[in-house]
Amino acid sequence: MNVLKNMEAIFVVALALAGVSTYAEAAIGRAADAGNAQVSVSASQVAVVKVSAKRPA
């Protein structure tokens, strides 16, 4: 009978735990994606553009 009286509190705690774990999992996923998004470019892959036109006055 005591468990039935505290069922609302158990539900609220379970709901809060699910919300916190959802945000924690999303933060871990974003951190992993940010690490994978960093790109290294060597000097041979950098494009060089030479402009030989006159500037307007």
LOMAR-287186 format. One record per atom (N, C-alpha, C, CB): residue number from 1; x, y, z. Coordinates in steps of 0.001 Angstrom, whole numbers, plus 524288, in hexadecimal, padded with zeros to 5 digits. Glycine has a CB too. Layout:
N
(ronu NUM, (X, Y, Z))
...
END
This chain:
57
(ronu 1, (80332, 7FB5E, 80000))
(ronu 1, (80000, 80000, 80000))
(ronu 1, (80366, 804ED, 80000))
(ronu 1, (7FC59, 7FFF8, 804B3))
(ronu 2, (807F9, 804A9, 8026B))
(ronu 2, (80B68, 8092B, 802BB))
(ronu 2, (80D87, 80A9B, 7FD58))
(ronu 2, (80FE5, 80818, 80684))
(ronu 3, (80E5F, 806B2, 7F9FA))
(ronu 3, (81052, 807B6, 7F4BF))
(ronu 3, (80C38, 80AAC, 7F18E))
(ronu 3, (811D2, 80290, 7F204))
(ronu 4, (80753, 8095D, 7F22E))
(ronu 4, (8032A, 80C09, 7EF54))
(ronu 4, (802CA, 811C3, 7F0DD))
(ronu 4, (7FDF5, 80957, 7F04A))
(ronu 5, (803E6, 81301, 7F5BC))
(ronu 5, (803BB, 8186F, 7F77D))
(ronu 5, (8082E, 81B97, 7F50A))
(ronu 5, (80409, 818B5, 7FD7E))
(ronu 6, (80C88, 81919, 7F40B))
(ronu 6, (81116, 81BCF, 7F1F6))
(ronu 6, (811BD, 81B13, 7EC0F))
(ronu 6, (815F0, 819F1, 7F4BB))
(ronu 7, (80DC7, 81913, 7E975))
(ronu 7, (80E35, 817FB, 7E3DE))
(ronu 7, (80F1A, 81D01, 7E0BA))
(ronu 7, (80944, 81531, 7E1EB))
(ronu 8, (80CAF, 8214F, 7E245))
(ronu 8, (80D6B, 8263D, 7DF7B))
(ronu 8, (81315, 82814, 7DFFC))
(ronu 8, (809A3, 82A74, 7E196))
(ronu 9, (81549, 8279C, 7E491))
(ronu 9, (81ABC, 82936, 7E560))
(ronu 9, (81E6E, 825B4, 7E245))
(ronu 9, (81C26, 8290D, 7EB3E))
(ronu 10, (81D54, 820AB, 7E217))
(ronu 10, (82091, 81D0A, 7DF0F))
(ronu 10, (82046, 81E68, 7D93E))
(ronu 10, (81ECB, 8174D, 7DFFB))
(ronu 11, (81BA7, 81FC6, 7D75D))
(ronu 11, (81AFD, 8213C, 7D1E4))
(ronu 11, (81DF8, 8263F, 7D0A4))
(ronu 11, (8152E, 821E9, 7D09B))
(ronu 12, (81DAF, 82A1E, 7D40C))
(ronu 12, (8205E, 82F18, 7D325))
(ronu 12, (82649, 82E49, 7D325))
(ronu 12, (81ECD, 83328, 7D759))
(ronu 13, (82849, 82B1B, 7D69A))
(ronu 13, (82DE4, 82A05, 7D6CF))
(ronu 13, (82F98, 82718, 7D1DE))
(ronu 13, (82F44, 826CD, 7DBC4))
(ronu 14, (82C81, 82358, 7D027))
(ronu 14, (82DCF, 8207B, 7CB60))
(ronu 14, (82DAE, 82411, 7C69E))
(ronu 14, (82A08, 81BE6, 7CA98))
(ronu 15, (829F4, 827A0, 7C670))
(ronu 15, (8298F, 82B54, 7C225))
(ronu 15, (82E41, 82F0D, 7C21D))
(ronu 15, (8246E, 82E6D, 7C289))
(ronu 16, (82FC9, 830E2, 7C6AC))
(ronu 16, (83458, 8345C, 7C710))
(ronu 16, (83954, 83179, 7C570))
(ronu 16, (834E9, 83681, 7CCB5))
(ronu 17, (839E4, 82CB0, 7C70A))
(ronu 17, (83E76, 8299B, 7C59C))
(ronu 17, (83EAD, 828AE, 7BFB7))
(ronu 17, (83E6C, 82462, 7C885))
(ronu 18, (83A3E, 827B9, 7BD53))
(ronu 18, (83A13, 826F6, 7B7A9))
(ronu 18, (83B86, 82BFE, 7B4D1))
(ronu 18, (8349F, 8251A, 7B5F1))
(ronu 19, (839B8, 8306B, 7B6B7))
(ronu 19, (83B08, 8356A, 7B446))
(ronu 19, (840C5, 836AA, 7B4B0))
(ronu 19, (837E9, 839C0, 7B6B2))
(ronu 20, (8430A, 835D3, 7B944))
(ronu 20, (84897, 836E3, 7BA09))
(ronu 20, (84BE5, 8334B, 7B6A6))
(ronu 20, (84A14, 83640, 7BFCF))
(ronu 21, (84A82, 82E68, 7B658))
(ronu 21, (84D90, 82AC4, 7B32F))
(ronu 21, (84D1E, 82C06, 7AD5F))
(ronu 21, (84BCA, 82528, 7B433))
(ronu 22, (848AC, 82E1E, 7ABAC))
(ronu 22, (84807, 82FAE, 7A638))
(ronu 22, (84BAE, 8342B, 7A4E6))
(ronu 22, (84258, 8313D, 7A51F))
(ronu 23, (84BE2, 83820, 7A84D))
(ronu 23, (84F62, 83C86, 7A753))
(ronu 23, (8551C, 83ADC, 7A79F))
(ronu 23, (84E52, 840EB, 7AB3D))
(ronu 24, (8566A, 8375B, 7AB1E))
(ronu 24, (85BD1, 8358A, 7AB86))
(ronu 24, (85D6A, 8328D, 7A6A1))
(ronu 24, (85C85, 83215, 7B062))
(ronu 25, (85A02, 82F4E, 7A4AE))
(ronu 25, (85B2C, 82C53, 79FE8))
(ronu 25, (85BBD, 82FF6, 79B3A))
(ronu 25, (856DC, 82842, 79ED7))
(ronu 26, (85884, 83403, 79AE9))
(ronu 26, (858E1, 837BC, 7969C))
(ronu 26, (85E01, 83AC5, 796E3))
(ronu 26, (85436, 83B83, 796B2))
(ronu 27, (85FB6, 83C1F, 79B90))
(ronu 27, (8649E, 83F06, 79C24))
(ronu 27, (86943, 83BAB, 79A8D))
(ronu 27, (8654A, 840EC, 7A1CB))
(ronu 28, (86919, 836B9, 79BD1))
(ronu 28, (86D53, 8332B, 79A49))
(ronu 28, (86D78, 832A6, 79459))
(ronu 28, (86C9E, 82DB8, 79CE2))
(ronu 29, (868F0, 83247, 791E6))
(ronu 29, (868A8, 831D8, 78C37))
(ronu 29, (86AB0, 836B8, 78985))
(ronu 29, (86319, 830CC, 78A84))
(ronu 30, (86959, 83B5A, 78B9C))
(ronu 30, (86B43, 84036, 7894B))
(ronu 30, (87123, 840AC, 789E1))
(ronu 30, (86896, 844EC, 78BCA))
(ronu 31, (8733F, 83EFC, 78E41))
(ronu 31, (878E5, 83F44, 78F0E))
(ronu 31, (87BBE, 83BAA, 78B3E))
(ronu 31, (87A4A, 83DD2, 794B9))
(ronu 32, (87996, 83720, 78A4A))
(ronu 32, (87BFE, 8337D, 78696))
(ronu 32, (87BB3, 835A4, 7810C))
(ronu 32, (87953, 82E1C, 786DE))
(ronu 33, (8774C, 8380E, 77FA6))
(ronu 33, (876C0, 83A4F, 77A6C))
(ronu 33, (87A75, 83EE8, 779AC))
(ronu 33, (87119, 83C0E, 7797B))
(ronu 34, (87B3E, 84203, 77DB1))
(ronu 34, (87EC7, 8467F, 77D43))
(ronu 34, (8845A, 844AB, 77C68))
(ronu 34, (87E76, 849F1, 7822E))
(ronu 35, (885E0, 84069, 77EDD))
(ronu 35, (88B1D, 83E51, 77E11))
(ronu 35, (88BDC, 83C2F, 7789C))
(ronu 35, (88C3A, 83A1B, 781FF))
(ronu 36, (887D3, 839F1, 77669))
(ronu 36, (8882E, 837C8, 77122))
(ronu 36, (887E9, 83C00, 76CF1))
(ronu 36, (883DA, 833D7, 77044))
(ronu 37, (885E0, 84097, 76E43))
(ronu 37, (8852B, 844B8, 76A6D))
(ronu 37, (88A33, 847AE, 76959))
(ronu 37, (88102, 84874, 76C3D))
(ronu 38, (88E1B, 84726, 76C9E))
(ronu 38, (89301, 849EA, 76BC4))
(ronu 38, (895DA, 84778, 7672B))
(ronu 38, (89673, 849CF, 770BB))
(ronu 39, (89756, 84AB3, 7637A))
(ronu 39, (899CA, 848D7, 75EAA))
(ronu 39, (89F48, 84B0A, 75E5C))
(ronu 39, (8968D, 84A6D, 759C5))
(ronu 40, (8A2E3, 847C2, 75CEE))
(ronu 40, (8A849, 8496D, 75C3A))
(ronu 40, (8A96F, 849C1, 75669))
(ronu 40, (8AC25, 845A3, 75F00))
(ronu 41, (8AB88, 84E34, 754BF))
(ronu 41, (8ACBD, 84EFE, 74F3C))
(ronu 41, (8B295, 84FD8, 74EC4))
(ronu 41, (8A99D, 853B3, 74CE4))
(ronu 42, (8B505, 84CEA, 74B60))
(ronu 42, (8BA9F, 84D98, 74A8F))
(ronu 42, (8BB97, 8522C, 746D6))
(ronu 42, (8BD19, 84883, 74863))
(ronu 43, (8C06E, 853CE, 74664))
(ronu 43, (8C1C8, 85856, 74332))
(ronu 43, (8C0CD, 85752, 73D6D))
(ronu 43, (8C776, 859D4, 7440A))
(ronu 44, (8C121, 85282, 73BA6))
(ronu 44, (8C067, 85168, 7361D))
(ronu 44, (8BAAC, 851C8, 73479))
(ronu 44, (8C282, 84C06, 734D6))
(ronu 45, (8B712, 851AD, 7381C))
(ronu 45, (8B18C, 851DC, 736C9))
(ronu 45, (8AF43, 85762, 7370F))
(ronu 45, (8AE8C, 84E4E, 73A60))
(ronu 46, (8B24B, 85B34, 738C9))
(ronu 46, (8B047, 86080, 73952))
(ronu 46, (8B065, 86325, 733F9))
(ronu 46, (8B381, 863AD, 73D67))
(ronu 47, (8ABFE, 8655B, 73250))
(ronu 47, (8ABB0, 86800, 72D49))
(ronu 47, (8ADD8, 86D80, 72DCA))
(ronu 47, (8A605, 8681F, 72B43))
(ronu 48, (8B0F6, 86F15, 729F2))
(ronu 48, (8B33B, 87457, 729D6))
(ronu 48, (8B107, 87724, 72512))
(ronu 48, (8B969, 8742B, 729AD))
(ronu 49, (8AEF4, 87BDB, 725F6))
(ronu 49, (8ACA2, 87EE9, 721B6))
(ronu 49, (8AFCB, 883EF, 72130))
(ronu 49, (8A6AA, 8801C, 722C2))
(ronu 50, (8B1A2, 884FF, 71C63))
(ronu 50, (8B494, 889C7, 71B4B))
(ronu 50, (8B129, 88D49, 717E8))
(ronu 50, (8B9F2, 8888C, 71885))
(ronu 51, (8B028, 891F9, 719E1))
(ronu 51, (8ACE4, 895B8, 716FF))
(ronu 51, (8B07A, 899E1, 714C1))
(ronu 51, (8A88F, 8983B, 71A9B))
(ronu 52, (8B046, 89A89, 70F9C))
(ronu 52, (8B3C9, 89E3F, 70D10))
(ronu 52, (8B0D8, 8A2CE, 70AA2))
(ronu 52, (8B6FC, 89B80, 708EB))
(ronu 53, (8AC28, 8A3CE, 70C3D))
(ronu 53, (8A916, 8A82D, 70A18))
(ronu 53, (8AA0D, 8AD26, 70D3D))
(ronu 53, (8A32D, 8A6D6, 70A17))
(ronu 54, (8A905, 8B195, 70AC4))
(ronu 54, (8A9A1, 8B696, 70D74))
(ronu 54, (8A4FF, 8B792, 71113))
(ronu 54, (8AA2C, 8BB15, 7097A))
(ronu 55, (8A5FF, 8BA4E, 7154A))
(ronu 55, (8A1D4, 8BBBC, 718DF))
(ronu 55, (89EED, 8C07E, 716C0))
(ronu 55, (8A406, 8BCD7, 71E64))
(ronu 56, (899BF, 8C0A1, 717A0))
(ronu 56, (896E8, 8C550, 715DD))
(ronu 56, (8985C, 8CA0C, 71935))
(ronu 56, (890ED, 8C460, 71614))
(ronu 57, (8984C, 8CEA1, 716CB))
(ronu 57, (899F8, 8D367, 71985))
(ronu 57, (895A3, 8D572, 71D05))
(ronu 57, (89B99, 8D7A4, 71596))
END
